[in-house]
Amino acid sequence: QEYMPCFDEEYTYQRCCTYRFGPNVRGLPDDCQAHPNGIMTLDFSAVGSIALHCGHPPETVWLGGYLAARALLELPRAVAAAALGNWAPGASILGVLADTGPLRVLDVGCGVGVMSLPLARAGHNVTAADIDPRALATYQRNAWRNGVRVSTQIWDMTQAPPLSLLARGPWDVIHVEIGSVVMADYKISGSSQDISRLNGLLVGALINLLRLGFQVLLSTAVYGPRKRSVDANIDTAASAWMWVLRKVGTYPEFRQPCRDQPGRWCDRHPAVSPRDWITEAGLGPPTRHALVLW
């Protein structure tokens, strides 16, 4: 079955969990129950196969982390594709990372390791953080399973970062799983979660991330279905996140030097990859996902 129907208005887990993309890459989103011994195998052309156990009870694994990892593992391809694909802001930001060498990466909302364990195998310096101790325990077992060394930290990104995490920064890349933050808050707030509450939550989370220091903040978004040849908006959680990125990017203390105007300071704006760019760049299967860089 195609991946595209998984994110239309009639999304259900059952429609998506058996989807295959790429050689031996099984069902995302997926809870691993369909796999022998509950282990999922993901193929990354840059580092080979990564075997992931999804814990007890199984964690849900989503496609965004896989795509973010592919982009960082294949930076020369991503930079070239952005330059050729009319995504100049993406080419500029990714180009900075391509020139950095081994990256210092913080994976916030790391889950079972889909995004950052492949990077650790590639030789990058990885620290993984999650609010859930069970997820971190599974992550550590998966690191051992794949023969990589990583540092881990329990952290809720809506709270001030601990000194132990501050001491490890700054970072070249912080990857954040925004959906996990939104869902965690939804479980607490239920029907009282509205856009005002969500924006306040995400502003606080972003300021906490900025305290850690980074060159690039990386997340993913999902485009809506095409309607009468007109692209629908990006999903609600990602839209709220990008509003927050734009707002906080105007704060004087968080502006950055202008690339084309030496001596001046400019607002920071999110750079969102165009629809279908990930697929056309060869960084993933047919998908509505987009990279969000800041």
C-alpha positions as a Markdown table, in Angstrom:
| # | Residue | x | y | z |
|---|---|---|---|---|
| 1 | Gln | 0.0 | 0.0 | 0.0 |
| 2 | Glu | 1.1 | 3.6 | -0.5 |
| 3 | Tyr | 2.3 | 5.8 | 2.3 |
| 4 | Met | 0.4 | 8.8 | 1.1 |
| 5 | Pro | -3.1 | 7.6 | 2.4 |
| 6 | Cys | -1.7 | 7.3 | 6.0 |
| 7 | Phe | -1.9 | 11.1 | 6.6 |
| 8 | Asp | -5.3 | 11.9 | 5.0 |
| 9 | Glu | -8.4 | 12.8 | 7.0 |
| 10 | Glu | -9.1 | 9.1 | 7.6 |
| 11 | Tyr | -5.8 | 8.2 | 9.2 |
| 12 | Thr | -5.8 | 5.0 | 11.3 |
| 13 | Tyr | -2.9 | 3.0 | 12.7 |
| 14 | Gln | -4.2 | -0.1 | 10.9 |
| 15 | Arg | -4.0 | 1.5 | 7.5 |
| 16 | Cys | -0.3 | 2.5 | 7.9 |
| 17 | Cys | 1.4 | -0.1 | 10.1 |
| 18 | Thr | 2.1 | -2.6 | 7.4 |
| 19 | Tyr | 3.5 | -0.2 | 4.9 |
| 20 | Arg | 7.0 | -1.0 | 3.5 |
| 21 | Phe | 9.4 | 1.5 | 2.1 |
| 22 | Gly | 12.9 | 0.9 | 1.0 |
| 23 | Pro | 14.7 | -2.5 | 1.2 |
| 24 | Asn | 13.8 | -4.2 | 4.5 |
| 25 | Val | 12.4 | -1.1 | 6.0 |
| 26 | Arg | 9.1 | -2.1 | 7.7 |
| 27 | Gly | 6.0 | -0.3 | 8.8 |
| 28 | Leu | 6.3 | 3.2 | 10.1 |
| 29 | Pro | 4.3 | 4.1 | 12.2 |
| 30 | Asp | 4.9 | 0.8 | 13.8 |
| 31 | Asp | 4.8 | -0.8 | 17.2 |
| 32 | Cys | 7.1 | -3.7 | 16.3 |
| 33 | Gln | 4.5 | -6.3 | 17.3 |
| 34 | Ala | 4.4 | -7.8 | 13.8 |
| 35 | His | 8.1 | -8.4 | 13.7 |
| 36 | Pro | 10.0 | -11.4 | 14.9 |
| 37 | Asn | 11.0 | -10.9 | 18.6 |
| 38 | Gly | 9.6 | -7.3 | 18.3 |
| 39 | Ile | 12.6 | -6.0 | 16.5 |
| 40 | Met | 12.4 | -3.6 | 13.6 |
| 41 | Thr | 15.2 | -3.4 | 11.0 |
| 42 | Leu | 15.8 | 0.0 | 9.3 |
| 43 | Asp | 18.1 | 0.3 | 6.3 |
| 44 | Phe | 20.3 | 3.4 | 5.9 |
| 45 | Ser | 22.5 | 3.4 | 2.8 |
| 46 | Ala | 25.2 | 5.3 | 4.6 |
| 47 | Val | 25.6 | 3.0 | 7.6 |
| 48 | Gly | 23.8 | -0.2 | 6.8 |
| 49 | Ser | 20.9 | -1.8 | 8.9 |
| 50 | Ile | 19.9 | -0.6 | 12.3 |
| 51 | Ala | 18.0 | -3.1 | 14.5 |
| 52 | Leu | 15.6 | -1.5 | 17.0 |
| 53 | His | 13.5 | -3.1 | 19.8 |
| 54 | Cys | 10.5 | -1.0 | 20.6 |
| 55 | Gly | 10.3 | -1.8 | 24.3 |
| 56 | His | 7.6 | -3.1 | 26.6 |
| 57 | Pro | 4.9 | -1.9 | 26.0 |
| 58 | Pro | 6.1 | -1.1 | 22.5 |
| 59 | Glu | 6.7 | 2.5 | 21.6 |
| 60 | Thr | 5.2 | 3.8 | 18.4 |
| 61 | Val | 7.8 | 4.6 | 15.8 |
| 62 | Trp | 7.2 | 7.4 | 13.2 |
| 63 | Leu | 8.7 | 8.3 | 9.9 |
| 64 | Gly | 10.0 | 11.8 | 10.8 |
| 65 | Gly | 13.1 | 10.6 | 12.7 |
| 66 | Tyr | 14.1 | 8.3 | 9.9 |
| 67 | Leu | 13.9 | 11.1 | 7.3 |
| 68 | Ala | 15.9 | 13.5 | 9.6 |
| 69 | Ala | 18.6 | 10.9 | 10.0 |
| 70 | Arg | 18.8 | 10.3 | 6.2 |
| 71 | Ala | 19.3 | 14.0 | 5.6 |
| 72 | Leu | 22.1 | 14.3 | 8.1 |
| 73 | Leu | 23.8 | 11.0 | 7.0 |
| 74 | Glu | 23.7 | 12.2 | 3.4 |
| 75 | Leu | 24.4 | 15.9 | 3.7 |
| 76 | Pro | 26.2 | 16.3 | 0.4 |
| 77 | Arg | 23.2 | 14.8 | -1.4 |
| 78 | Ala | 20.8 | 17.0 | 0.6 |
| 79 | Val | 22.8 | 20.2 | 0.0 |
| 80 | Ala | 23.0 | 19.5 | -3.7 |
| 81 | Ala | 19.3 | 18.6 | -4.0 |
| 82 | Ala | 18.3 | 21.8 | -2.0 |
| 83 | Ala | 20.4 | 23.9 | -4.3 |
| 84 | Leu | 18.9 | 22.3 | -7.4 |
| 85 | Gly | 15.4 | 22.1 | -6.0 |
| 86 | Asn | 14.8 | 25.8 | -5.4 |
| 87 | Trp | 15.2 | 25.5 | -1.7 |
| 88 | Ala | 18.0 | 28.0 | -1.2 |
| 89 | Pro | 17.5 | 28.5 | 2.6 |
| 90 | Gly | 17.8 | 24.8 | 3.1 |
| 91 | Ala | 21.0 | 24.6 | 1.0 |
| 92 | Ser | 22.5 | 27.4 | 3.0 |
| 93 | Ile | 21.7 | 25.9 | 6.4 |
| 94 | Leu | 22.6 | 22.3 | 5.5 |
| 95 | Gly | 25.8 | 23.5 | 3.9 |
| 96 | Val | 27.0 | 24.8 | 7.2 |
| 97 | Leu | 26.6 | 21.3 | 8.7 |
| 98 | Ala | 28.2 | 19.7 | 5.7 |
| 99 | Asp | 31.4 | 21.7 | 6.3 |
| 100 | Thr | 31.4 | 20.9 | 10.1 |
| 101 | Gly | 32.7 | 17.3 | 10.1 |
| 102 | Pro | 31.6 | 14.9 | 12.8 |
| 103 | Leu | 28.5 | 16.6 | 14.3 |
| 104 | Arg | 27.6 | 17.1 | 18.0 |
| 105 | Val | 23.9 | 16.0 | 18.0 |
| 106 | Leu | 21.3 | 16.2 | 20.6 |
| 107 | Asp | 18.1 | 14.1 | 20.0 |
| 108 | Val | 15.3 | 15.4 | 22.1 |
| 109 | Gly | 12.3 | 13.0 | 22.3 |
| 110 | Cys | 14.7 | 10.3 | 21.1 |
| 111 | Gly | 12.3 | 7.4 | 21.6 |
| 112 | Val | 13.9 | 4.1 | 20.7 |
| 113 | Gly | 16.6 | 5.6 | 18.5 |
| 114 | Val | 15.3 | 5.8 | 15.0 |
| 115 | Met | 17.0 | 9.2 | 14.4 |
| 116 | Ser | 20.2 | 9.3 | 16.4 |
| 117 | Leu | 21.5 | 5.7 | 16.6 |
| 118 | Pro | 22.3 | 5.7 | 12.9 |
| 119 | Leu | 24.2 | 9.0 | 13.4 |
| 120 | Ala | 26.2 | 7.5 | 16.2 |
| 121 | Arg | 27.1 | 4.5 | 14.0 |
| 122 | Ala | 28.4 | 7.0 | 11.4 |
| 123 | Gly | 30.8 | 8.5 | 14.0 |
| 124 | His | 28.8 | 11.6 | 15.2 |
| 125 | Asn | 28.8 | 12.5 | 18.9 |
| 126 | Val | 25.3 | 11.8 | 20.0 |
| 127 | Thr | 23.4 | 12.6 | 23.2 |
| 128 | Ala | 19.8 | 11.4 | 23.5 |
| 129 | Ala | 17.2 | 12.9 | 25.8 |
| 130 | Asp | 13.6 | 11.8 | 26.6 |
| 131 | Ile | 11.0 | 12.5 | 29.2 |
| 132 | Asp | 10.3 | 8.8 | 29.6 |
| 133 | Pro | 12.8 | 6.6 | 31.5 |
| 134 | Arg | 11.4 | 3.5 | 29.8 |
| 135 | Ala | 12.1 | 4.9 | 26.4 |
| 136 | Leu | 15.7 | 5.8 | 27.4 |
| 137 | Ala | 16.2 | 2.3 | 28.8 |
| 138 | Thr | 15.1 | 0.8 | 25.5 |
| 139 | Tyr | 17.3 | 3.4 | 23.6 |
| 140 | Gln | 20.3 | 2.3 | 25.6 |
| 141 | Arg | 19.6 | -1.4 | 24.9 |
| 142 | Asn | 19.3 | -0.5 | 21.2 |
| 143 | Ala | 22.6 | 1.3 | 21.3 |
| 144 | Trp | 24.2 | -1.8 | 22.7 |
| 145 | Arg | 22.5 | -4.0 | 20.1 |
| 146 | Asn | 23.9 | -1.9 | 17.3 |
| 147 | Gly | 27.4 | -1.5 | 18.8 |
| 148 | Val | 27.4 | 2.2 | 19.3 |
| 149 | Arg | 28.1 | 4.5 | 22.3 |
| 150 | Val | 25.8 | 7.3 | 23.2 |
| 151 | Ser | 25.1 | 9.6 | 26.2 |
| 152 | Thr | 21.5 | 9.7 | 27.5 |
| 153 | Gln | 19.6 | 12.2 | 29.7 |
| 154 | Ile | 16.1 | 12.3 | 31.2 |
| 155 | Trp | 14.7 | 15.7 | 30.3 |
| 156 | Asp | 11.3 | 17.3 | 29.7 |
| 157 | Met | 12.0 | 20.1 | 27.2 |
| 158 | Thr | 9.2 | 22.2 | 28.6 |
| 159 | Gln | 11.3 | 22.4 | 31.8 |
| 160 | Ala | 14.7 | 24.2 | 32.2 |
| 161 | Pro | 17.6 | 22.0 | 31.0 |
| 162 | Pro | 19.6 | 20.3 | 33.8 |
| 163 | Leu | 23.2 | 21.4 | 34.4 |
| 164 | Ser | 24.5 | 18.1 | 33.1 |
| 165 | Leu | 23.0 | 18.7 | 29.7 |
| 166 | Leu | 24.0 | 22.4 | 29.6 |
| 167 | Ala | 27.6 | 21.3 | 30.3 |
| 168 | Arg | 27.6 | 19.1 | 27.1 |
| 169 | Gly | 26.6 | 21.9 | 24.7 |
| 170 | Pro | 26.7 | 23.7 | 22.5 |
| 171 | Trp | 25.5 | 21.5 | 19.7 |
| 172 | Asp | 25.8 | 21.5 | 15.9 |
| 173 | Val | 22.3 | 20.0 | 15.6 |
| 174 | Ile | 19.4 | 19.6 | 18.0 |
| 175 | His | 16.7 | 17.4 | 16.6 |
| 176 | Val | 13.3 | 17.7 | 18.3 |
| 177 | Glu | 10.3 | 15.5 | 18.0 |
| 178 | Ile | 7.6 | 18.2 | 18.4 |
| 179 | Gly | 4.7 | 15.7 | 18.0 |
| 180 | Ser | 5.8 | 14.0 | 21.3 |
| 181 | Val | 5.6 | 17.3 | 23.2 |
| 182 | Val | 2.2 | 18.0 | 21.8 |
| 183 | Met | 0.9 | 14.5 | 22.5 |
| 184 | Ala | 2.3 | 14.6 | 26.1 |
| 185 | Asp | 0.5 | 17.9 | 26.8 |
| 186 | Tyr | -2.7 | 16.6 | 25.2 |
| 187 | Lys | -2.8 | 13.6 | 27.6 |
| 188 | Ile | -2.5 | 16.1 | 30.5 |
| 189 | Ser | -4.8 | 18.8 | 29.2 |
| 190 | Gly | -7.3 | 16.8 | 27.2 |
| 191 | Ser | -10.0 | 19.0 | 25.6 |
| 192 | Ser | -8.5 | 22.1 | 27.2 |
| 193 | Gln | -5.6 | 22.1 | 24.8 |
| 194 | Asp | -6.1 | 24.9 | 22.4 |
| 195 | Ile | -3.8 | 26.9 | 20.1 |
| 196 | Ser | -3.0 | 29.5 | 22.8 |
| 197 | Arg | -1.9 | 26.9 | 25.3 |
| 198 | Leu | 0.1 | 25.1 | 22.6 |
| 199 | Asn | 1.9 | 28.3 | 21.5 |
| 200 | Gly | 2.8 | 29.1 | 25.1 |
| 201 | Leu | 4.1 | 25.6 | 25.7 |
| 202 | Leu | 6.2 | 25.6 | 22.5 |
| 203 | Val | 7.6 | 29.1 | 23.1 |
| 204 | Gly | 8.9 | 27.9 | 26.5 |
| 205 | Ala | 10.3 | 24.7 | 25.0 |
| 206 | Leu | 12.1 | 26.7 | 22.3 |
| 207 | Ile | 13.7 | 29.1 | 24.8 |
| 208 | Asn | 14.9 | 26.1 | 26.8 |
| 209 | Leu | 16.5 | 24.6 | 23.6 |
| 210 | Leu | 18.1 | 28.0 | 22.9 |
| 211 | Arg | 19.7 | 27.9 | 26.3 |
| 212 | Leu | 21.6 | 24.8 | 25.3 |
| 213 | Gly | 23.1 | 26.5 | 22.2 |
| 214 | Phe | 23.1 | 25.1 | 18.7 |
| 215 | Gln | 23.8 | 25.9 | 15.0 |
| 216 | Val | 20.7 | 24.2 | 13.6 |
| 217 | Leu | 17.4 | 23.1 | 15.1 |
| 218 | Leu | 15.9 | 20.3 | 13.0 |
| 219 | Ser | 12.4 | 18.9 | 13.1 |
| 220 | Thr | 9.8 | 17.5 | 10.6 |
| 221 | Ala | 6.3 | 18.4 | 9.5 |
| 222 | Val | 3.6 | 16.8 | 7.4 |
| 223 | Tyr | 1.9 | 18.5 | 4.5 |
| 224 | Gly | -1.9 | 17.9 | 4.2 |
| 225 | Pro | -3.5 | 16.2 | 1.2 |
| 226 | Arg | -3.8 | 17.9 | -2.1 |
| 227 | Lys | -7.2 | 19.4 | -2.6 |
| 228 | Arg | -8.2 | 20.4 | -6.1 |
| 229 | Ser | -4.6 | 20.8 | -7.1 |
| 230 | Val | -4.0 | 23.2 | -4.1 |
| 231 | Asp | -1.7 | 22.1 | -1.3 |
| 232 | Ala | -3.3 | 22.0 | 2.1 |
| 233 | Asn | -1.6 | 23.4 | 5.1 |
| 234 | Ile | 1.1 | 21.7 | 7.1 |
| 235 | Asp | -0.2 | 19.7 | 10.1 |
| 236 | Thr | -1.4 | 21.7 | 13.1 |
| 237 | Ala | 1.4 | 20.8 | 15.5 |
| 238 | Ala | 4.1 | 21.8 | 13.0 |
| 239 | Ser | 2.2 | 24.9 | 12.1 |
| 240 | Ala | 2.2 | 26.0 | 15.7 |
| 241 | Trp | 5.9 | 25.2 | 16.0 |
| 242 | Met | 6.8 | 27.3 | 12.9 |
| 243 | Trp | 4.7 | 30.2 | 14.3 |
| 244 | Val | 6.8 | 29.9 | 17.5 |
| 245 | Leu | 10.0 | 29.8 | 15.5 |
| 246 | Arg | 9.1 | 32.9 | 13.6 |
| 247 | Lys | 8.0 | 34.8 | 16.8 |
| 248 | Val | 11.0 | 33.9 | 18.9 |
| 249 | Gly | 13.3 | 34.5 | 16.0 |
| 250 | Thr | 12.4 | 38.2 | 16.2 |
| 251 | Tyr | 13.5 | 38.5 | 19.9 |
| 252 | Pro | 16.6 | 40.7 | 20.0 |
| 253 | Glu | 18.6 | 38.1 | 22.1 |
| 254 | Phe | 17.9 | 35.4 | 19.6 |
| 255 | Arg | 18.5 | 37.2 | 16.3 |
| 256 | Gln | 21.6 | 36.2 | 14.2 |
| 257 | Pro | 24.2 | 37.9 | 12.0 |
| 258 | Cys | 22.8 | 38.6 | 8.5 |
| 259 | Arg | 24.4 | 36.3 | 5.9 |
| 260 | Asp | 24.4 | 38.9 | 3.1 |
| 261 | Gln | 24.7 | 42.1 | 5.2 |
| 262 | Pro | 27.9 | 42.0 | 7.3 |
| 263 | Gly | 27.6 | 43.8 | 10.6 |
| 264 | Arg | 23.8 | 43.7 | 10.8 |
| 265 | Trp | 21.5 | 41.4 | 12.7 |
| 266 | Cys | 18.5 | 39.6 | 11.2 |
| 267 | Asp | 15.4 | 37.8 | 12.4 |
| 268 | Arg | 15.6 | 34.0 | 12.3 |
| 269 | His | 13.1 | 32.2 | 10.1 |
| 270 | Pro | 12.3 | 28.5 | 9.7 |
| 271 | Ala | 13.3 | 27.0 | 6.4 |
| 272 | Val | 10.7 | 24.3 | 5.3 |
| 273 | Ser | 11.5 | 21.9 | 2.5 |
| 274 | Pro | 8.9 | 22.0 | -0.4 |
| 275 | Arg | 6.3 | 19.3 | -0.9 |
| 276 | Asp | 7.9 | 16.2 | -2.4 |
| 277 | Trp | 11.4 | 17.5 | -1.9 |
| 278 | Ile | 12.5 | 14.6 | 0.4 |
| 279 | Thr | 11.4 | 12.1 | -2.2 |
| 280 | Glu | 12.9 | 13.9 | -5.2 |
| 281 | Ala | 16.2 | 14.3 | -3.3 |
| 282 | Gly | 16.3 | 10.5 | -2.8 |
| 283 | Leu | 16.2 | 10.8 | 1.0 |
| 284 | Gly | 13.0 | 8.9 | 1.6 |
| 285 | Pro | 9.9 | 7.2 | 0.1 |
| 286 | Pro | 6.9 | 9.0 | -1.4 |
| 287 | Thr | 5.8 | 11.0 | 1.6 |
| 288 | Arg | 4.2 | 14.3 | 2.6 |
| 289 | His | 6.9 | 15.0 | 5.2 |
| 290 | Ala | 9.1 | 18.1 | 5.1 |
| 291 | Leu | 12.2 | 19.1 | 6.9 |
| 292 | Val | 12.0 | 22.2 | 9.1 |
| 293 | Leu | 15.4 | 23.9 | 9.7 |
| 294 | Trp | 16.0 | 26.9 | 12.0 |
